[in-house]
Amino acid sequence: MTDGFSVPGQAAADTLAASVARVAELADRLGLSRDEVFDVEQLSEASGVPAPVVTALLDGRHAGEPDLQARFLQRLDLLRRTRLKGNGRRYTQQEIADGAGMSRQQAGALINGDRRPTMEHCDAIQRFFGVHAGFLTADDTDALHGALQRTEQRLLQDYAGEGDPLERLLQDHGVRGIAWRAAQLPTDKHRDKVTEWLDMLLESVKPTGPQESADSEDSDSANPTET
């Protein structure tokens, strides 16, 4: 970690690959094209990652901006180009400074690359533009993974609403949240562990059988309904 910024590793690449595979599988189930769910320009805008880097990462190739300040400047430039005012114009340096609680000189130095940003600067600018925490700071691999997670959540919601009786049953019984969390696990081994835990829980709350039914009948006979 450098100045509060994360440094990427192989684990991040593996997690991204697993996320890509899950989104692709959901797209197939929903009958969507890969180009639709892996829209490079949309993923770039959502994550802050340059479109060519998005393409490379989706293909499993190593890519990204290794220089932290260069990454910050690229993400900030994207925000200024895509998060516009109501009149369609860019926010000025003064407006960014006022909204982020810093001087115009500070904002100008950050925007022009004359000053290295701190985590406090990044947090303030992210709040001003209304983007999620880490937009300006996350490694390209992690940033794209976050955008794909949001895509996956949307697809899961669409899949649950397709009218499949089993999916409706799962949703009605509050199971969709469990399924969504399990889908975030990186390997089948992790998901198998969740299944084991659920089996243990089901065993612990399983009805006792005939005795429970008998108790229920005794209760009904002791409290007959008047006609």
C-alpha positions as CSV (number, residue, x, y, z in Angstrom):
1,M,0.0,0.0,0.0
2,T,1.3,3.5,-0.9
3,D,-0.1,6.7,0.7
4,G,-3.3,4.9,1.5
5,F,-3.8,3.6,-2.0
6,S,-4.1,-0.2,-2.7
7,V,-1.6,-2.1,-4.8
8,P,-3.0,-4.8,-7.0
9,G,-2.2,-8.5,-6.9
10,Q,-2.9,-11.8,-8.5
11,A,-5.9,-12.4,-6.1
12,A,-7.6,-9.3,-7.6
13,A,-7.1,-10.6,-11.1
14,D,-8.6,-14.0,-10.1
15,T,-11.5,-12.4,-8.4
16,L,-12.2,-10.3,-11.6
17,A,-12.0,-13.4,-13.8
18,A,-14.6,-15.2,-11.5
19,S,-16.9,-12.1,-11.7
20,V,-16.6,-12.0,-15.5
21,A,-17.5,-15.7,-15.7
22,R,-20.6,-15.3,-13.5
23,V,-21.8,-12.3,-15.4
24,A,-21.4,-14.2,-18.7
25,E,-23.3,-17.1,-17.3
26,L,-26.2,-14.9,-16.2
27,A,-26.2,-13.2,-19.6
28,D,-26.6,-16.6,-21.3
29,R,-29.5,-17.5,-19.0
30,L,-31.2,-14.3,-19.7
31,G,-30.6,-14.5,-23.5
32,L,-28.5,-11.4,-23.5
33,S,-25.6,-10.8,-25.8
34,R,-22.1,-10.5,-24.3
35,D,-21.7,-7.1,-26.0
36,E,-24.7,-5.9,-24.1
37,V,-23.6,-6.9,-20.6
38,F,-19.9,-6.2,-21.2
39,D,-20.5,-2.7,-22.8
40,V,-16.9,-1.3,-22.6
41,E,-17.9,2.3,-22.7
42,Q,-20.5,1.9,-19.9
43,L,-18.1,-0.1,-17.8
44,S,-15.5,2.5,-18.3
45,E,-17.8,5.3,-17.2
46,A,-19.0,3.3,-14.2
47,S,-15.5,2.3,-13.0
48,G,-13.3,5.1,-14.2
49,V,-11.1,2.7,-16.0
50,P,-10.1,3.7,-19.6
51,A,-12.0,1.8,-22.2
52,P,-8.9,0.1,-23.7
53,V,-7.9,-1.1,-20.3
54,V,-11.4,-2.5,-19.7
55,T,-11.2,-4.5,-22.9
56,A,-7.8,-5.9,-21.9
57,L,-8.9,-6.8,-18.4
58,L,-12.1,-8.5,-19.7
59,D,-9.9,-10.6,-22.0
60,G,-7.7,-11.6,-19.0
61,R,-4.7,-9.6,-20.0
62,H,-2.7,-7.6,-17.5
63,A,-3.3,-3.9,-18.0
64,G,-3.9,-0.7,-16.0
65,E,-2.2,2.5,-14.8
66,P,0.6,1.6,-12.3
67,D,1.3,5.2,-11.4
68,L,-1.1,6.3,-8.7
69,Q,-1.2,10.0,-9.4
70,A,-1.6,9.3,-13.2
71,R,-4.6,7.1,-12.3
72,F,-6.1,9.8,-10.1
73,L,-5.8,12.4,-12.9
74,Q,-7.3,10.1,-15.5
75,R,-10.3,9.2,-13.2
76,L,-10.8,12.9,-12.3
77,D,-10.7,13.9,-15.9
78,L,-13.4,11.2,-16.6
79,L,-15.6,12.6,-13.8
80,R,-15.3,16.1,-15.2
81,R,-16.2,14.9,-18.7
82,T,-19.1,12.6,-17.7
83,R,-20.6,14.0,-14.5
84,L,-21.9,17.4,-15.8
85,K,-24.1,20.1,-14.4
86,G,-27.8,20.4,-15.2
87,N,-27.0,22.7,-18.1
88,G,-24.6,20.2,-19.6
89,R,-21.5,22.1,-18.8
90,R,-18.5,21.0,-16.8
91,Y,-18.0,22.0,-13.2
92,T,-15.4,24.7,-12.9
93,Q,-12.4,24.5,-10.6
94,Q,-14.0,26.9,-8.3
95,E,-17.2,24.9,-8.1
96,I,-15.2,21.7,-7.4
97,A,-13.2,23.5,-4.7
98,D,-16.3,24.9,-3.0
99,G,-18.1,21.5,-3.2
100,A,-15.1,19.6,-1.9
101,G,-14.3,22.1,0.9
102,M,-10.9,23.2,-0.4
103,S,-9.4,26.3,-1.8
104,R,-9.4,27.0,-5.6
105,Q,-5.6,26.8,-5.5
106,Q,-5.7,23.3,-4.0
107,A,-8.3,22.2,-6.5
108,G,-6.4,23.6,-9.4
109,A,-3.1,22.0,-8.3
110,L,-4.9,18.6,-8.0
111,I,-6.6,18.9,-11.4
112,N,-3.4,20.0,-13.1
113,G,-1.3,17.3,-11.5
114,D,0.9,19.8,-9.6
115,R,-0.1,18.3,-6.2
116,R,-0.3,14.7,-5.2
117,P,-3.7,13.9,-3.8
118,T,-4.3,12.6,-0.3
119,M,-7.1,10.2,0.6
120,E,-9.0,13.1,2.2
121,H,-8.8,15.0,-1.1
122,C,-10.1,11.9,-3.0
123,D,-13.0,11.3,-0.5
124,A,-14.1,15.0,-0.8
125,I,-14.0,15.0,-4.6
126,Q,-15.9,11.7,-4.7
127,R,-18.6,13.0,-2.5
128,F,-18.9,16.1,-4.6
129,F,-19.4,14.1,-7.8
130,G,-21.6,11.6,-6.1
131,V,-19.6,8.5,-6.9
132,H,-18.8,5.5,-4.7
133,A,-15.9,5.4,-2.3
134,G,-12.7,4.4,-4.0
135,F,-13.6,5.7,-7.5
136,L,-10.5,7.8,-7.7
137,T,-8.2,5.5,-5.9
138,A,-9.0,1.8,-6.6
139,D,-6.7,-0.2,-8.8
140,D,-8.1,-0.7,-12.3
141,T,-8.7,-4.4,-11.7
142,D,-10.6,-3.7,-8.5
143,A,-12.5,-0.8,-10.0
144,L,-13.7,-2.9,-12.9
145,H,-14.6,-5.7,-10.6
146,G,-16.8,-3.4,-8.6
147,A,-18.6,-2.2,-11.7
148,L,-19.2,-5.9,-12.7
149,Q,-20.5,-6.7,-9.3
150,R,-23.2,-4.0,-9.8
151,T,-23.9,-5.5,-13.3
152,E,-24.2,-8.9,-11.7
153,Q,-26.6,-7.7,-9.1
154,R,-28.8,-6.1,-11.7
155,L,-28.8,-9.3,-13.8
156,L,-29.7,-11.4,-10.7
157,Q,-32.6,-9.2,-10.1
158,D,-33.7,-9.5,-13.7
159,Y,-33.3,-13.3,-13.5
160,A,-35.4,-13.5,-10.4
161,G,-38.1,-11.6,-12.0
162,E,-38.3,-13.7,-15.2
163,G,-41.4,-15.6,-13.9
164,D,-39.7,-18.9,-13.0
165,P,-41.8,-20.5,-10.2
166,L,-38.7,-21.6,-8.3
167,E,-37.2,-18.1,-8.5
168,R,-40.4,-16.6,-7.2
169,L,-40.4,-19.2,-4.4
170,L,-36.9,-18.3,-3.4
171,Q,-37.7,-14.6,-3.5
172,D,-40.9,-15.0,-1.4
173,H,-39.0,-16.9,1.2
174,G,-36.2,-14.3,1.5
175,V,-33.6,-16.6,0.0
176,R,-32.5,-14.3,-2.8
177,G,-30.3,-12.3,-0.5
178,I,-28.5,-15.5,0.5
179,A,-28.1,-16.6,-3.1
180,W,-26.7,-13.1,-4.0
181,R,-24.1,-13.3,-1.2
182,A,-23.1,-16.8,-2.2
183,A,-22.7,-15.7,-5.8
184,Q,-19.9,-13.3,-4.7
185,L,-17.7,-16.1,-3.3
186,P,-14.7,-16.7,-5.6
187,T,-14.8,-20.5,-5.8
188,D,-17.1,-23.5,-5.7
189,K,-15.3,-24.7,-2.6
190,H,-16.4,-21.6,-0.8
191,R,-20.0,-22.0,-2.0
192,D,-20.0,-25.7,-0.9
193,K,-19.1,-24.5,2.6
194,V,-22.1,-22.3,2.6
195,T,-24.2,-25.3,1.6
196,E,-22.8,-27.3,4.4
197,W,-23.7,-24.6,6.9
198,L,-27.2,-24.4,5.6
199,D,-27.6,-28.1,5.8
200,M,-26.5,-28.0,9.5
201,L,-28.9,-25.2,10.2
202,L,-31.8,-27.0,8.5
203,E,-31.0,-30.1,10.6
204,S,-31.1,-28.1,13.8
205,V,-34.5,-26.6,13.1
206,K,-36.1,-29.6,11.5
207,P,-39.6,-30.5,12.9
208,T,-39.7,-33.4,15.3
209,G,-42.3,-35.2,13.3
210,P,-45.4,-37.1,14.6
211,Q,-45.1,-35.7,18.1
212,E,-45.3,-32.1,16.8
213,S,-48.4,-32.9,14.8
214,A,-50.0,-34.6,17.8
215,D,-49.3,-31.6,20.0
216,S,-50.9,-29.4,17.4
217,E,-54.0,-31.7,17.3
218,D,-54.3,-31.7,21.1
219,S,-54.2,-27.9,21.1
220,D,-57.0,-27.8,18.5
221,S,-59.2,-30.2,20.4
222,A,-58.6,-28.3,23.7
223,N,-59.8,-25.1,22.0
224,P,-62.8,-26.1,19.7
225,T,-64.2,-23.5,17.4
226,E,-67.8,-22.5,18.2
227,T,-70.2,-22.8,15.3
